[in-house]
Amino acid sequence: MAEFKTLVARLDEAEQFLERASAPAPAASPYAPLDALDAAVSALEELTPRVGVFEKRALEKDPDKKVYGPKMAERVLAVAGRLADAAEAADELSDSLAPLRRQRSGERRAEQQREEEEAQAAAQAAARAQAAADDARSRAAADAAAEAAAAEAEERRRVAERLERIAAGEAGADPRRGAAAAPRLGLSLTDALAALAAACEPAELASAVQALHLLCSNALAYPEDARFRGVRLLNETFQQAVARHAGGVEVLLALGFIEREEAEEDGERLPQIVYRLEEPPLEEPERWAEWYAGVRSQRDELTAYLAAAAIPPLPPATRSLGWDEAKPAPLASHQVAVLHGQAGGGR
């Protein structure tokens, strides 16, 4: 009979919910009657099939099939009657509370629509903010690229202008250039090598091309080390091996080196001319790879030139032999000066 007691307790709860549903709604919770009615209906739907089983047993007429005695049958039928009354009351309340339910449904739809509109507005605002940020980044990148290009063009223009002013002078006329003449601009690598070959004896040509080839090899071997991507024009070994010959600096320019004027660290001496092979930022891998491939292609062209002339290339320098770490030691009489402390010149 424990189940029957549970059903009776549940029916008591349903009747209490119906009482709350029929009571005036408190101001703080205007839809409390609807919540109470929904709870009562849920309880009644749960009770109906189980109470029906008990009622069927209580109404059994066959003495052989009767389960309950008269008192129990009376109790079951009383509970079934209460359940029927509660269901009828729930139907009446459902009709009377229908306007309130429609009102709540309308408010919920309005609230849902408001939330959807707010979410849509927020999404549109976020999209506009993202588009504005993307546009700002694009403009900043374009401005930075334009500034860099303008600065590079101005530097090239300034160098070209200065070179043009000095171009008429003979080698040695410009103290910043030592024994080097002002280079001719715009020569291809092939034309620059031809000019160098025309200005040199065979041994001098071998030494010069070895030095130029070594500059490219060192830049490829240590692209992250700026020491191996630049050379001062007044460097003693560079002057003797390359710069003093017409066409030597032109080959350097054809290889992609750019002429710069850089101040000395002590700030007392005049700026010196430096040739640098400047790499793109590592943060731009595609440009960097293109730059590296270009340097390698130029190096390979010099390698082919050396092979055709039966001139052995010099091995790349080790990290401890940067040309700018110390002044090169004096050369023995039989050595031909090259770069990075190495000697060469033989065929």
C-alpha positions as CSV (number, residue, x, y, z in Angstrom):
1,M,0.0,0.0,0.0
2,A,3.0,2.2,0.0
3,E,2.4,3.2,-3.6
4,F,-1.2,4.2,-2.8
5,K,0.1,6.5,0.0
6,T,2.5,8.0,-2.4
7,L,-0.3,8.7,-4.9
8,V,-2.4,10.3,-2.2
9,A,0.5,12.6,-1.1
10,R,1.1,13.5,-4.7
11,L,-2.7,14.3,-5.1
12,D,-2.5,16.5,-2.0
13,E,0.3,18.4,-3.7
14,A,-1.7,18.8,-6.9
15,E,-4.7,20.2,-5.0
16,Q,-2.4,22.7,-3.2
17,F,-1.0,23.8,-6.6
18,L,-4.6,24.3,-7.8
19,E,-5.3,26.5,-4.7
20,R,-2.3,28.7,-5.5
21,A,-3.4,28.9,-9.1
22,S,-6.8,30.1,-8.1
23,A,-5.5,32.7,-5.6
24,P,-4.7,36.3,-6.6
25,A,-1.2,36.7,-8.1
26,P,1.3,38.6,-5.9
27,A,2.6,41.8,-7.3
28,A,6.2,40.6,-7.3
29,S,5.2,37.5,-9.3
30,P,2.3,38.2,-11.6
31,Y,2.6,34.9,-13.4
32,A,2.7,32.7,-10.3
33,P,-0.8,31.3,-10.9
34,L,0.3,30.0,-14.3
35,D,3.3,28.3,-12.7
36,A,1.1,26.7,-10.0
37,L,-1.4,25.5,-12.6
38,D,1.3,24.0,-14.8
39,A,2.7,22.2,-11.7
40,A,-0.8,20.9,-10.9
41,V,-1.5,19.7,-14.4
42,S,1.9,17.9,-14.5
43,A,1.1,16.1,-11.2
44,L,-2.4,15.2,-12.4
45,E,-1.1,13.7,-15.7
46,E,1.4,11.7,-13.7
47,L,-1.4,10.5,-11.3
48,T,-4.1,9.6,-13.8
49,P,-2.8,6.3,-15.1
50,R,-1.8,5.0,-11.7
51,V,-5.0,6.0,-10.0
52,G,-6.9,4.4,-12.9
53,V,-5.3,1.0,-12.0
54,F,-6.3,1.3,-8.4
55,E,-9.8,2.4,-9.4
56,K,-10.2,-0.6,-11.7
57,R,-9.3,-2.9,-8.9
58,A,-11.7,-1.2,-6.5
59,L,-14.6,-1.5,-9.0
60,E,-14.0,-5.3,-9.6
61,K,-17.3,-7.2,-9.1
62,D,-16.0,-10.8,-9.5
63,P,-15.4,-12.0,-5.9
64,D,-12.5,-14.2,-7.2
65,K,-10.7,-11.3,-8.7
66,K,-11.3,-8.7,-6.0
67,V,-8.1,-7.3,-4.5
68,Y,-9.4,-4.8,-2.0
69,G,-11.8,-5.0,0.8
70,P,-14.7,-2.6,1.2
71,K,-12.8,0.0,3.2
72,M,-9.9,0.0,0.8
73,A,-12.1,0.1,-2.2
74,E,-14.0,3.1,-0.7
75,R,-10.7,4.9,-0.1
76,V,-9.5,4.3,-3.6
77,L,-12.8,5.5,-5.1
78,A,-12.6,8.6,-2.9
79,V,-9.1,9.4,-4.2
80,A,-10.3,8.8,-7.8
81,G,-13.2,11.2,-7.2
82,R,-10.7,13.8,-5.8
83,L,-8.6,13.3,-8.9
84,A,-11.5,13.8,-11.2
85,D,-12.5,17.0,-9.3
86,A,-9.0,18.3,-9.5
87,A,-8.8,17.6,-13.2
88,E,-12.1,19.5,-13.7
89,A,-10.8,22.4,-11.6
90,A,-7.6,22.5,-13.6
91,D,-9.6,22.7,-16.9
92,E,-11.6,25.6,-15.5
93,L,-8.5,27.4,-14.3
94,S,-6.8,26.8,-17.7
95,D,-9.7,28.6,-19.3
96,S,-9.8,31.5,-16.8
97,L,-6.0,31.9,-16.9
98,A,-5.8,31.8,-20.7
99,P,-5.6,35.6,-21.1
100,L,-2.8,35.7,-18.6
101,R,-1.0,32.9,-20.4
102,R,-1.3,34.7,-23.7
103,Q,0.1,37.9,-22.0
104,R,3.1,36.0,-20.7
105,S,3.7,34.3,-24.1
106,G,3.6,37.7,-25.8
107,E,6.0,39.2,-23.3
108,R,8.3,36.2,-23.8
109,R,8.2,36.6,-27.5
110,A,8.9,40.3,-27.2
111,E,11.8,39.5,-24.9
112,Q,13.2,36.9,-27.2
113,Q,12.9,39.3,-30.2
114,R,14.6,42.0,-28.2
115,E,17.5,39.6,-27.3
116,E,17.8,38.5,-30.9
117,E,17.9,42.1,-32.1
118,E,20.5,43.0,-29.4
119,A,22.6,40.0,-30.4
120,Q,22.3,40.9,-34.1
121,A,23.3,44.5,-33.3
122,A,26.2,43.4,-31.2
123,A,27.4,41.0,-34.0
124,Q,27.1,43.9,-36.6
125,A,29.0,46.2,-34.3
126,A,31.7,43.6,-33.8
127,A,31.9,43.0,-37.6
128,R,32.2,46.8,-38.2
129,A,34.9,47.0,-35.5
130,Q,36.8,44.1,-37.0
131,A,36.5,45.6,-40.5
132,A,37.8,48.9,-39.2
133,A,40.7,47.2,-37.4
134,D,41.5,45.3,-40.5
135,D,41.3,48.4,-42.6
136,A,43.5,50.3,-40.1
137,R,46.1,47.5,-40.2
138,S,46.0,47.4,-44.0
139,R,46.5,51.2,-44.2
140,A,49.3,51.1,-41.6
141,A,51.0,48.3,-43.5
142,A,50.6,50.2,-46.8
143,D,51.9,53.4,-45.2
144,A,54.9,51.6,-43.7
145,A,55.7,50.0,-47.1
146,A,55.3,53.3,-48.8
147,E,57.6,55.0,-46.3
148,A,60.2,52.2,-46.6
149,A,60.0,52.4,-50.4
150,A,60.3,56.2,-50.3
151,A,63.2,56.0,-47.9
152,E,64.9,53.4,-50.1
153,A,64.3,55.5,-53.2
154,E,65.6,58.6,-51.5
155,E,68.7,56.8,-50.3
156,R,69.3,55.5,-53.8
157,R,68.7,58.9,-55.3
158,R,71.1,60.5,-52.8
159,V,73.8,57.9,-53.4
160,A,73.3,58.2,-57.2
161,E,73.5,62.0,-57.0
162,R,76.7,61.9,-55.0
163,L,78.2,59.3,-57.3
164,E,77.3,61.4,-60.3
165,R,79.1,64.3,-58.7
166,I,82.2,62.3,-58.2
167,A,82.0,60.2,-61.3
168,A,84.1,62.6,-63.4
169,G,87.0,62.3,-61.0
170,E,89.9,59.8,-61.3
171,A,90.6,56.9,-59.0
172,G,91.9,58.2,-55.7
173,A,90.3,61.6,-56.1
174,D,87.7,60.9,-53.5
175,P,89.3,60.2,-50.1
176,R,86.3,58.1,-49.0
177,R,87.0,55.7,-51.9
178,G,90.7,55.1,-51.5
179,A,92.1,53.7,-54.7
180,A,88.7,53.0,-56.1
181,A,87.1,55.1,-58.9
182,A,83.5,56.1,-58.8
183,P,81.6,53.0,-60.1
184,R,79.4,53.0,-63.2
185,L,75.8,52.3,-62.3
186,G,73.4,49.9,-63.8
187,L,75.8,47.3,-65.2
188,S,74.6,43.7,-65.3
189,L,76.7,41.1,-63.6
190,T,78.0,39.9,-67.0
191,D,79.0,43.4,-68.1
192,A,80.6,44.1,-64.8
193,L,82.7,40.9,-64.9
194,A,83.7,41.8,-68.4
195,A,84.8,45.3,-67.3
196,L,86.8,43.7,-64.4
197,A,88.5,41.2,-66.7
198,A,89.5,44.0,-69.1
199,A,91.1,46.0,-66.2
200,C,93.1,43.1,-64.5
201,E,96.0,40.8,-65.1
202,P,95.0,37.2,-64.9
203,A,96.2,36.8,-61.3
204,E,94.5,40.0,-60.2
205,L,91.3,38.8,-61.9
206,A,91.5,35.5,-60.0
207,S,91.9,37.3,-56.7
208,A,89.1,39.7,-57.3
209,V,86.5,37.2,-58.5
210,Q,87.5,34.8,-55.6
211,A,86.9,37.7,-53.2
212,L,83.5,38.6,-54.7
213,H,82.5,34.9,-54.8
214,L,83.5,34.6,-51.2
215,L,81.3,37.5,-50.2
216,C,78.3,35.7,-51.7
217,S,79.3,32.4,-50.2
218,N,79.7,33.9,-46.7
219,A,76.3,35.7,-46.9
220,L,74.7,32.4,-47.8
221,A,76.5,30.5,-45.1
222,Y,75.7,33.0,-42.4
223,P,72.7,35.0,-43.6
224,E,71.8,36.0,-40.0
225,D,75.2,37.5,-39.4
226,A,75.5,41.1,-40.7
227,R,79.3,40.9,-40.6
228,F,79.3,38.6,-43.6
229,R,76.8,40.7,-45.6
230,G,78.9,43.9,-45.8
231,V,82.3,45.3,-46.5
232,R,83.8,48.7,-46.0
233,L,85.1,50.3,-49.2
234,L,88.3,51.3,-47.5
235,N,89.0,47.9,-46.0
236,E,92.6,47.2,-47.0
237,T,92.1,43.7,-48.4
238,F,89.0,44.7,-50.3
239,Q,90.8,47.7,-51.7
240,Q,93.7,45.6,-52.9
241,A,91.7,42.6,-54.2
242,V,88.7,44.3,-55.7
243,A,88.0,48.0,-55.3
244,R,91.2,49.3,-57.0
245,H,90.2,47.6,-60.3
246,A,87.7,49.2,-62.6
247,G,84.6,46.9,-62.6
248,G,85.3,45.5,-59.2
249,V,82.8,47.6,-57.3
250,E,80.4,47.3,-60.3
251,V,80.3,43.6,-59.8
252,L,79.5,44.1,-56.1
253,L,76.6,46.4,-57.1
254,A,75.4,43.9,-59.7
255,L,75.3,41.2,-57.0
256,G,72.8,43.3,-55.1
257,F,75.0,45.1,-52.6
258,I,73.8,48.7,-51.8
259,E,76.2,51.6,-51.1
260,R,75.7,53.2,-47.7
261,E,77.4,55.9,-45.8
262,E,77.8,54.9,-42.2
263,A,79.2,57.0,-39.3
264,E,82.0,55.7,-37.2
265,E,81.2,54.7,-33.7
266,D,83.5,57.3,-32.2
267,G,81.7,60.0,-34.0
268,E,84.9,61.8,-34.8
269,R,85.9,60.5,-38.2
270,L,83.9,61.1,-41.4
271,P,81.3,58.6,-42.4
272,Q,82.7,55.7,-44.5
273,I,81.3,54.1,-47.6
274,V,80.0,50.6,-46.9
275,Y,78.5,48.1,-49.3
276,R,75.8,45.9,-47.7
277,L,73.7,43.0,-48.9
278,E,70.6,43.7,-46.9
279,E,68.1,40.8,-46.3
280,P,64.3,41.2,-45.8
281,P,62.9,40.7,-42.3
282,L,62.7,37.1,-41.2
283,E,59.1,37.8,-40.4
284,E,58.4,37.9,-44.1
285,P,59.5,34.3,-45.1
286,E,58.4,34.6,-48.8
287,R,60.4,37.8,-49.4
288,W,63.3,36.3,-47.4
289,A,63.3,33.1,-49.4
290,E,63.2,35.0,-52.7
291,W,66.1,37.2,-51.5
292,Y,68.1,34.1,-50.5
293,A,67.4,32.4,-53.8
294,G,68.5,35.5,-55.7
295,V,71.8,35.7,-53.8
296,R,72.4,32.0,-54.4
297,S,71.7,32.4,-58.1
298,Q,74.3,35.2,-58.3
299,R,76.8,33.1,-56.4
300,D,76.2,30.2,-58.8
301,E,76.8,32.5,-61.8
302,L,80.2,33.5,-60.2
303,T,80.9,29.9,-59.5
304,A,80.4,29.1,-63.2
305,Y,82.6,32.0,-64.1
306,L,85.4,30.7,-61.8
307,A,85.0,27.2,-63.3
308,A,85.2,28.5,-66.8
309,A,88.3,30.4,-66.0
310,A,89.8,27.4,-64.0
311,I,89.9,29.6,-60.9
312,P,89.4,27.6,-57.6
313,P,86.8,29.2,-55.3
314,L,87.7,29.9,-51.7
315,P,85.8,28.1,-48.9
316,P,83.4,30.2,-46.8
317,A,84.8,31.8,-43.6
318,T,84.3,30.5,-40.1
319,R,82.3,32.6,-37.7
320,S,85.4,33.8,-35.9
321,L,86.9,35.3,-39.1
322,G,84.6,38.2,-39.7
323,W,86.6,40.8,-41.7
324,D,85.6,43.6,-39.3
325,E,86.8,41.9,-36.1
326,A,90.4,43.0,-36.5
327,K,92.7,44.6,-39.0
328,P,94.0,41.9,-41.4
329,A,97.6,40.7,-40.8
330,P,100.2,41.9,-43.3
331,L,100.4,39.6,-46.3
332,A,103.4,37.6,-47.2
333,S,104.9,38.6,-50.5
334,H,103.6,35.5,-52.3
335,Q,100.0,35.9,-51.1
336,V,97.1,37.7,-52.9
337,A,94.8,39.6,-50.6
338,V,91.2,38.5,-50.4
339,L,88.5,38.9,-47.6
340,H,88.0,37.5,-44.1
341,G,91.7,36.8,-43.5
342,Q,91.9,34.2,-46.3
343,A,94.5,34.1,-49.1
344,G,94.0,33.0,-52.6
345,G,94.5,34.0,-56.2
346,G,95.8,30.7,-57.7
347,R,94.4,29.2,-60.8
